[in-house]
Amino acid sequence: MFDKLFEAQQKAEEIKKRLDTISVSAEVEGGKIRVSSTANKRITGISIDPDFMANADTEELEELLTTVINKALEQAESVSQTEMQAATRDMMGGLGNLFGNK
């Protein structure tokens, strides 16, 4: 039983490492502002078109940045949940065998 729990813990660590390698991105204003993130919800880049930035007012820029960052984080969360659900199914199958279910 402890072997299965240890295996589950190792699997969770593997998933976390894999999520660090998965990149997601979001954009607004036709790509004039872009944000990239890992699936672990770590922002890895922000790109703002210089012409757009020169003509945008502070309030508009702040609102758009908030929107695009939230979009990127939502995508990261979606990927993370998908990976965790797949791992959970795998682990539950293994735990089912622990209790004699096949």
KAVEN-V305493 format. One record per residue. N is the residue number from 0. RES is the residue in one small letter. SS is DSSP state (a for helix, b for strand, c for the rest). PSI is psi as a letter, one per 30 degrees, with the letter a starting at -180 (NA if undefined). D_LAST is the distance of its C-alpha to the last C-alpha in whole Angstrom. Layout:
BEGIN
((N/RES/SS/PSI/D_LAST) (N/RES/SS/PSI/D_LAST))
END
This chain:
BEGIN
((0/m/c/e/16) (1/f/a/e/19) (2/d/a/e/18) (3/k/a/e/15) (4/l/a/e/18) (5/f/a/e/21) (6/e/a/e/19) (7/a/a/e/18) (8/q/a/e/22) (9/q/a/e/23) (10/k/a/e/21) (11/a/a/e/23) (12/e/a/e/26) (13/e/a/e/25) (14/i/a/e/25) (15/k/a/e/28) (16/k/a/e/30) (17/r/a/e/29) (18/l/a/f/30) (19/d/a/f/33) (20/t/a/f/33) (21/i/c/k/33) (22/s/b/k/36) (23/v/b/l/37) (24/s/b/l/40) (25/a/b/l/42) (26/e/b/l/46) (27/v/b/l/48) (28/e/a/h/52) (29/g/a/h/51) (30/g/a/g/50) (31/k/c/f/53) (32/i/b/k/50) (33/r/b/k/47) (34/v/b/k/45) (35/s/b/l/42) (36/s/b/l/39) (37/t/b/l/36) (38/a/c/f/33) (39/n/c/g/33) (40/k/c/h/36) (41/r/c/j/39) (42/i/b/k/42) (43/t/b/f/43) (44/g/b/k/46) (45/i/b/k/48) (46/s/b/k/51) (47/i/b/k/53) (48/d/c/k/56) (49/p/a/e/59) (50/d/a/e/61) (51/f/a/e/59) (52/m/a/e/59) (53/a/a/f/63) (54/n/a/f/63) (55/a/c/k/61) (56/d/c/l/62) (57/t/a/e/60) (58/e/a/e/58) (59/e/a/e/57) (60/l/a/e/56) (61/e/a/e/54) (62/e/a/e/52) (63/l/a/e/51) (64/l/a/e/50) (65/t/a/e/48) (66/t/a/e/46) (67/v/a/e/45) (68/i/a/e/44) (69/n/a/e/42) (70/k/a/e/41) (71/a/a/e/39) (72/l/a/e/38) (73/e/a/e/36) (74/q/a/e/35) (75/a/a/e/34) (76/e/a/e/32) (77/s/a/e/30) (78/v/a/e/29) (79/s/a/e/28) (80/q/a/e/26) (81/t/a/e/24) (82/e/a/e/23) (83/m/a/e/22) (84/q/a/e/20) (85/a/a/e/18) (86/a/a/e/18) (87/t/a/e/16) (88/r/a/e/13) (89/d/a/e/13) (90/m/a/e/13) (91/m/a/e/11) (92/g/a/e/8) (93/g/a/e/9) (94/l/a/e/10) (95/g/a/e/7) (96/n/a/f/6) (97/l/a/e/9) (98/f/c/g/9) (99/g/c/g/7) (100/n/c/k/4) (101/k/c/NA/0))
END
